[in-house]
Amino acid sequence: MTEGTFDHPRHPRGSVSKQQQFAHARPGMVSPIRLRDMIEELDERAEKVERDSNVDKLTGLKNQDAFYREKELLMKALQEEGGMIIFADLDRLKSINDGLGHDEGDLYIQKAADLFRRETEVRDSRYRLGGDEFVLVLFGIPEEAVVKKLQEILATAQNNWTKEEADALLPHSSHPNTAPLFSMGAVHVEKDSAIGFDSLVKLADKAMYEAKAQKKVDPGKPHACIAGYDLSDLHAAPVFTHVVSQ
């Protein structure tokens, strides 16, 4: 074989130019350079498909599929650092969709997602499960800081919509004396927690419904609720602590 030709497409003998490689390629064959570029392009496409499959297109947060795929990693991190799980549900989304249209409902969802992004750290995890439901997993939060963190989110939520936005949305709310908000349920996770991730999420979900029920009693303030549990009797009903914005 003469110098400048190939024993194998990936192993040239000697140094040759691109033009020479194309010249020596058999008719109908893809040149080694082009083949490499095609493989790299396919790899990039596969990576993009995988990234897109984990992202909620409306909000840019991670989606439900990512949440279920990552829950073991989330639990491992919580067991190492401790933290909290927040289950959030937007109020009045259906009435906004029905009264103003889905475009306005989408903007409402996006503004809530932006708020959750601002009120959490980069290392925390944020998910939109679909519709009006979100889950936030915050790491390194001690138990004594859970109430304060919820109060911070609630306080920010009260200022998250401008007066014009609130005026536009309020006629379609069930309680016209409050701004469009959401209900939150939370559960603290101890380091080395013996409770499984699914059980913890269910507790946060129950706390969220408790907070939503409390709004019917006191609709003038946004509410959150913390679910407390007894490690000695996990079948016992959780004890709820109500939290309102300061």
VEXDREN-2710 file (C-alpha; in Angstrom, 1 decimal):
% VEXDREN-2710
k/r/px/py/pz
1/MET/0.0/0.0/0.0
2/THR/1.5/3.4/-1.0
3/GLU/2.0/6.2/1.5
4/GLY/-1.1/8.4/2.0
5/THR/-3.5/5.5/1.6
6/PHE/-5.3/3.8/4.4
7/ASP/-5.1/0.4/6.1
8/HIS/-8.3/1.3/7.9
9/PRO/-10.6/4.4/7.8
10/ARG/-9.7/5.3/11.4
11/HIS/-6.0/4.5/11.1
12/PRO/-4.3/6.5/8.3
13/ARG/-0.7/5.6/7.4
14/GLY/1.1/8.9/7.3
15/SER/-0.3/12.4/7.1
16/VAL/-2.8/13.2/4.4
17/SER/-5.1/16.2/3.7
18/LYS/-8.9/16.1/3.6
19/GLN/-8.7/16.4/-0.2
20/GLN/-6.5/13.3/-0.3
21/GLN/-8.8/11.4/1.9
22/PHE/-11.8/12.2/-0.3
23/ALA/-9.7/11.3/-3.4
24/HIS/-8.8/7.8/-1.9
25/ALA/-12.3/7.1/-0.7
26/ARG/-14.0/4.5/-2.8
27/PRO/-17.1/5.6/-4.8
28/GLY/-20.1/5.4/-2.6
29/MET/-18.1/5.4/0.6
30/VAL/-18.3/8.0/3.3
31/SER/-15.0/9.6/4.0
32/PRO/-13.5/9.1/7.5
33/ILE/-13.8/12.9/8.3
34/ARG/-17.5/12.9/7.2
35/LEU/-18.2/9.7/9.1
36/ARG/-16.7/11.2/12.3
37/ASP/-18.8/14.4/11.8
38/MET/-22.0/12.3/11.3
39/ILE/-21.3/10.2/14.5
40/GLU/-20.8/13.4/16.5
41/GLU/-24.0/14.9/15.1
42/LEU/-25.9/11.8/16.0
43/ASP/-24.5/11.8/19.5
44/GLU/-25.5/15.5/19.9
45/ARG/-29.0/14.8/18.7
46/ALA/-29.3/11.9/21.1
47/GLU/-28.1/14.1/24.0
48/LYS/-30.6/16.8/23.1
49/VAL/-33.5/14.2/22.9
50/GLU/-32.5/13.0/26.4
51/ARG/-32.4/16.5/27.8
52/ASP/-35.7/17.5/26.2
53/SER/-37.4/14.4/27.6
54/ASN/-36.6/15.6/31.1
55/VAL/-37.8/19.2/30.6
56/ASP/-41.2/20.7/30.9
57/LYS/-41.5/22.8/27.7
58/LEU/-43.8/25.4/29.2
59/THR/-41.7/26.3/32.3
60/GLY/-38.2/25.0/31.7
61/LEU/-38.4/23.1/34.9
62/LYS/-37.8/19.3/35.1
63/ASN/-40.9/17.3/34.2
64/GLN/-42.7/14.4/35.8
65/ASP/-40.7/11.8/33.9
66/ALA/-37.5/13.3/35.3
67/PHE/-39.0/13.4/38.8
68/TYR/-39.7/9.6/38.8
69/ARG/-36.3/8.8/37.2
70/GLU/-34.4/10.9/39.7
71/LYS/-36.2/10.0/43.0
72/GLU/-33.6/7.5/44.1
73/LEU/-30.9/10.1/43.7
74/LEU/-33.0/12.7/45.4
75/MET/-33.5/10.4/48.4
76/LYS/-29.9/9.6/48.6
77/ALA/-29.0/13.3/48.7
78/LEU/-31.7/14.0/51.3
79/GLN/-30.3/11.2/53.5
80/GLU/-26.9/12.7/53.3
81/GLU/-27.8/16.4/53.8
82/GLY/-31.3/16.5/55.1
83/GLY/-33.8/19.0/53.6
84/MET/-37.4/19.4/52.8
85/ILE/-39.9/18.4/50.1
86/ILE/-42.6/21.0/49.0
87/PHE/-45.7/20.0/47.1
88/ALA/-47.3/23.1/45.5
89/ASP/-50.7/23.4/43.8
90/LEU/-51.7/26.6/41.9
91/ASP/-55.1/28.0/43.0
92/ARG/-57.7/29.0/40.5
93/LEU/-55.9/27.7/37.4
94/LYS/-59.1/26.1/36.0
95/SER/-61.2/29.2/36.5
96/ILE/-58.4/31.3/34.8
97/ASN/-58.3/28.9/31.8
98/ASP/-62.1/28.9/31.5
99/GLY/-62.5/32.6/32.0
100/LEU/-59.5/34.1/30.2
101/GLY/-58.2/31.3/28.0
102/HIS/-55.3/28.9/28.2
103/ASP/-52.7/31.5/27.1
104/GLU/-53.4/33.4/30.3
105/GLY/-53.3/30.2/32.2
106/ASP/-49.9/29.3/30.7
107/LEU/-48.6/32.7/31.8
108/TYR/-49.8/32.1/35.3
109/ILE/-48.0/28.7/35.4
110/GLN/-44.8/30.3/34.0
111/LYS/-44.8/33.1/36.6
112/ALA/-45.3/30.6/39.4
113/ALA/-42.4/28.5/38.0
114/ASP/-40.2/31.6/37.9
115/LEU/-41.0/32.3/41.5
116/PHE/-40.1/28.7/42.6
117/ARG/-36.8/29.1/40.6
118/ARG/-35.9/32.4/42.4
119/GLU/-36.8/31.1/45.8
120/THR/-34.6/28.0/45.7
121/GLU/-30.9/27.4/45.3
122/VAL/-29.2/26.3/42.1
123/ARG/-28.5/22.8/43.7
124/ASP/-32.1/22.3/44.6
125/SER/-34.5/20.4/42.3
126/ARG/-37.7/21.8/40.9
127/TYR/-40.3/19.8/38.9
128/ARG/-43.6/20.5/37.3
129/LEU/-45.6/17.3/37.5
130/GLY/-48.2/18.6/35.0
131/GLY/-51.2/20.9/35.1
132/ASP/-51.0/23.0/38.3
133/GLU/-48.8/20.7/40.4
134/PHE/-45.1/21.3/41.3
135/VAL/-42.6/19.6/43.6
136/LEU/-39.6/21.3/45.0
137/VAL/-36.8/19.4/46.8
138/LEU/-34.5/21.6/48.9
139/PHE/-31.3/20.3/50.4
140/GLY/-29.5/21.2/53.6
141/ILE/-32.5/22.8/55.3
142/PRO/-32.6/22.1/59.0
143/GLU/-35.9/21.5/60.7
144/GLU/-36.0/24.8/62.5
145/ALA/-35.7/26.7/59.2
146/VAL/-38.6/25.0/57.4
147/VAL/-41.3/27.5/58.6
148/LYS/-39.1/30.5/57.7
149/LYS/-38.5/29.1/54.2
150/LEU/-42.2/28.6/53.6
151/GLN/-42.9/32.1/54.9
152/GLU/-40.3/33.6/52.5
153/ILE/-41.9/31.8/49.5
154/LEU/-45.4/32.9/50.6
155/ALA/-44.3/36.5/51.1
156/THR/-42.7/36.6/47.7
157/ALA/-45.8/35.1/46.2
158/GLN/-47.9/38.0/47.4
159/ASN/-45.8/40.3/45.3
160/ASN/-45.3/38.0/42.3
161/TRP/-48.2/39.5/40.3
162/THR/-48.5/43.1/39.4
163/LYS/-51.7/45.0/40.3
164/GLU/-52.8/44.9/36.6
165/GLU/-52.3/41.1/36.4
166/ALA/-54.1/40.6/39.7
167/ASP/-57.0/42.8/38.5
168/ALA/-57.3/40.8/35.3
169/LEU/-57.2/37.5/37.2
170/LEU/-59.2/38.3/40.3
171/PRO/-62.7/38.3/38.7
172/HIS/-62.2/34.7/38.0
173/SER/-61.1/33.7/41.5
174/SER/-63.3/32.2/44.2
175/HIS/-62.0/34.7/46.7
176/PRO/-61.8/38.1/45.1
177/ASN/-60.0/39.6/48.1
178/THR/-56.8/37.7/47.5
179/ALA/-54.2/37.7/44.8
180/PRO/-53.7/34.6/42.6
181/LEU/-51.5/32.3/44.7
182/PHE/-50.9/28.6/45.4
183/SER/-51.2/26.2/48.3
184/MET/-48.1/24.5/49.6
185/GLY/-47.5/21.4/51.7
186/ALA/-44.1/20.5/53.1
187/VAL/-42.3/17.8/55.0
188/HIS/-38.9/17.9/56.6
189/VAL/-36.5/15.1/55.9
190/GLU/-33.9/14.1/58.5
191/LYS/-30.5/12.9/57.5
192/ASP/-30.5/9.1/57.2
193/SER/-34.3/9.2/57.1
194/ALA/-35.9/5.7/57.4
195/ILE/-39.0/6.9/55.5
196/GLY/-39.1/6.2/51.8
197/PHE/-39.2/9.0/49.2
198/ASP/-42.7/8.1/48.0
199/SER/-44.1/8.2/51.5
200/LEU/-42.5/11.6/52.1
201/VAL/-44.0/13.0/48.9
202/LYS/-47.4/11.7/50.0
203/LEU/-47.1/13.5/53.3
204/ALA/-46.2/16.7/51.6
205/ASP/-49.2/16.2/49.3
206/LYS/-51.5/15.7/52.3
207/ALA/-50.1/18.8/53.9
208/MET/-50.8/20.8/50.7
209/TYR/-54.5/19.7/50.7
210/GLU/-54.7/20.7/54.4
211/ALA/-53.4/24.1/53.5
212/LYS/-55.9/24.4/50.6
213/ALA/-58.7/23.5/53.0
214/GLN/-57.5/26.1/55.5
215/LYS/-57.9/28.8/52.9
216/LYS/-61.6/28.2/52.9
217/VAL/-61.6/29.2/56.6
218/ASP/-59.2/32.1/56.1
219/PRO/-59.1/33.1/52.5
220/GLY/-57.4/36.4/53.1
221/LYS/-53.9/35.0/53.4
222/PRO/-51.8/32.5/51.4
223/HIS/-51.3/29.3/53.3
224/ALA/-48.8/26.5/53.6
225/CYS/-48.8/23.5/55.9
226/ILE/-46.1/21.2/57.3
227/ALA/-46.8/17.5/57.9
228/GLY/-45.2/16.2/61.0
229/TYR/-44.9/12.4/61.5
230/ASP/-44.1/10.0/64.2
231/LEU/-41.3/7.6/63.4
232/SER/-42.5/5.1/65.9
233/ASP/-45.9/4.9/64.2
234/LEU/-45.8/5.8/60.5
235/HIS/-49.4/4.7/60.1
236/ALA/-50.6/7.4/62.4
237/ALA/-52.2/10.4/60.9
238/PRO/-49.7/13.3/60.4
239/VAL/-49.8/16.3/62.6
240/PHE/-50.2/19.5/60.6
241/THR/-48.5/22.9/61.4
242/HIS/-50.1/25.8/59.6
243/VAL/-48.0/28.6/58.2
244/VAL/-49.1/31.9/56.8
245/SER/-47.1/34.7/55.2
246/GLN/-45.7/37.3/57.7
END
